[in-house]
Amino acid sequence: MKNNYRLTITEWLKNYIKKSNMKGFVVGISGGIDSAVTSTLCAETGYPTLAVSLPINQDSTLHSRSELQKNWLAEKYSNVDTKNIDLSKTYDCFKESVSSSDLGYANSKARLRMTTLYALAASKGYLVVGTGNKVEDFGVGFFTKYGDGGVDLSPIADLMKTEVYELAKEIKIPDEIQKAPPTDGLWDDGRVDEDQLQATYPELEWAMKYCESGEDILLTDRQKKDINIFKKHRALNYHKMETIPVCKVNK
């Protein structure tokens, strides 16, 4: 890679954990590229790393990739422990008790997983590590507020999705994970990220860079569409990217 993201991020992780006086990292493993890269970078620090898969009525293919990544990490790094916690019954019980929309239930899966990761982290004195990338976290807001967005630190959040793929290739993440279509795994119908976003990650990255640059160029119809898609998602999800509003009173 033209930039040594691997070394930069592992050194940043080591410096952060030293300052925090914590003992290790816990990472949720989804079977996707972002969590695969993030968990590997945590493992490469040498600090204890707990990789956890948290299936909720999970698609078997997605869960098998999660298990593949966990096993790959455990074989490669002696500082890695793995855990599988099936939250299906817990989620089903929650769903029977609370009435919500399809989106509300989908987001509840992410929040239930994050609650579990924090419970594990508290028992060990670990940090909960986020797996979001730049275009998701700071472009279109494609994450669950207080779910996968509720973490202690975000080591790959300054990398675009395409850069995460470059890094995955460099550190030799299993091919099955590298080639799988990105998905949040929150929906029963198996929809992937492109189905939800209506654009590919390279298209959204281009739109994000274009909107930030203010460059005046002749646009194709597809580029115009990508810009509109990007702006639509950003406007809808911008509340996730802002700090929590506080009412200031005159004292």
Protein Blocks (a to p, Z undefined) as FASTA:
>chain_A
ZZdfklmmmmmmmmmmmmnopabdcdddehiaklmmmmmmmmmnopacddddddehiafk
lmmmmmmmmmmmmmmpmkbccddddfklmmmmmmmmpccdfklmmmmmmmmmmmmmmmmm
mmnopacddfbdfklmmmnopacehilmmcfbdfklmbcfklmmmmmmmnopafklmmpc
cdehlafnlpafklmnopafklmmmmmmmmmnopacdddfklmmmmmmmmmmmmmmmmmm
pccddddddZZ
